[in-house]
Each structure stands twice: as structure tokens, then as C-alpha cells.
Amino acid sequence: MPEHATFQDPRLAELDGFTVTIDAARQRADITLDRPPYNVVSMLARDQLRLVFEALDEDDRVRIIVVAGKGEHFSSGGNIKGFLEASPEHVSHLAWNIAAPARCSKPVIAANRGFCFGVGFELSLACDFRIATETTRYALPEQKLGQIPGSGGSARLQKMVGVTRTKNIVMRSKRVTGQEAYDWGIASEIVADADLEKAVDALVEELIGFSPLAQRTAKKLLNDTDDALLSTAIELEGHCYSRLRTSEDFREGVLAFHEKRAPAFVGR
């Protein structure tokens, strides 16, 4: 059964607007935004989310991390007044905090339904997989506040959908439906709203079936070469392939293939 995670870091003694549970039997951790009804993300929560991702990255019980929102919405975004109250030094760390899912070596899944605005969208964009539903609405509404996205939203989005669509989303604060997000390559999957949890469970089980070493290597390689020259990316891919060639998991995968059985990967 899942259990609420406990952390040694005193800064995580009381989580601000979200919960963390670990299901060791399923090798899964769930981070659930929980400030109803819209799961607004506070400035403190941004700091804590970074620390939680770092802690879960070091937790041997966890293979996959899922980020979701409790209720009808993932998150309507950040606490607007918090930006005026925070110091410039604090605000300068926002993008680093929200990029924590991308830096985490383990696969991270965002389960998006309902509103996924502002920092909620940016947090999801930093994850490896986004599963949307027909109720999902993605948006970066900062222009309405006289601002721009500040936690990687426009930068990550431009990589995914190009400058024309990104200008349309950012400069017009335009909402994107779950179907549009899937069609444009923002969302990995789109499912019926009632099937979101089932789809997340299925993806978790699928990912756990692969070698954790190969998964970590693939994630880091793809992140590191996202803005690299093609020749550089191919060179790095070759080095990673060569490294995995000597792993126990690769040997097990080859043996399992020839013996027509499921591999038993150990992450070495």
C-alpha cells in the first residue's frame, strides 16, 4: 500500500499544498498538488517540489514519479500575489525549481486534467510524459498580468511546437485543448477524463518493464542533445550505446530475447 513519504530535510517537514506518497511494491512515487479547488502553487511549494524531486531521485524504492492534481484541475497556476512579495533573488530561482523533473534521472509522468495554467503547465512541460484528457486546457496567461512565462514555459514550448504556435500561445495567452496538445506533440497521450488514472497506471507499468539503467541513460541523452548539433548528438549517442553494451542489463536483455522470456533487469 502507498505510504506518505517522510523526508530528512527539515524544509519538507510540512509540505505546502501538495502530498507525496510512495508505493514501494509498485516502485512508484506520486506527487499530488492538493490545494482545492484549483491547486494553486505557492512560492514555497516551488522550492519544496525541487527538494522532493531530488530526494525521490535518490530513493531506491522509486522507479517512476507521477505528478497529478487532486480534483477536477491539475493547477490554475501560481499564487499571483506571491510574485510581488518575493524578492528578486527568490524569483530568479523559479525556473531552476520547476525544471526539477527534467533534471531527475527517473521517468516523470504528468497527469493533466482540467486547468493546467502558468506554472502548472511549466511543471508539466518539464516532465517526460504528459497525459491529457478532453477536459485539459493548457495555457501560459502571464501576458494578462503584464509578464511573460518565467519558469521555462515559452522556451520548452518553442522546442516542442515551434515559434509560430508558441507566439500564439504566449503572446495571446491562448488556451490549448488536450486534443490540440496531442496533435501538436505537447501531450504524449489523450484519453477520456475518466480513464486518466488508468492510462497513468498503464504507462507506469510499461516503463517499469524496461532497464532502469537504459531509461536513465536515454533520458539524459535526449535532454542533453535537445539543442545539440546533429553530429554532436550522434557522437554522444554512440558513447552511451557503448557504455550500455557492458551492462548486466544489456546482457540480460539479449539472453531473454533469445530464450523467449521476459527480462529481469537489475539496473546495472
Secondary structure by P-SEA (a helix, b strand, c coil): cccbbbbccccccccccbbbbbcccccbbbbbbcccccccccaaaaaaaaaaaaaaaacccccbbbbbbccccccccccccccccccaaaaaaaaaaaacccccccbbbbbccccccaaaaaaaaaccbbbbcccbbbbbcccccccccccaaaaaaaacccaaaaaaaacccccccaaaaaaaccccccccccaaaaaaaaaaaaaaaccaaaaaaaaaaaaaaccccaaaaaaaaaaaaaaacccaaaaaaaaaaaaccccccccc
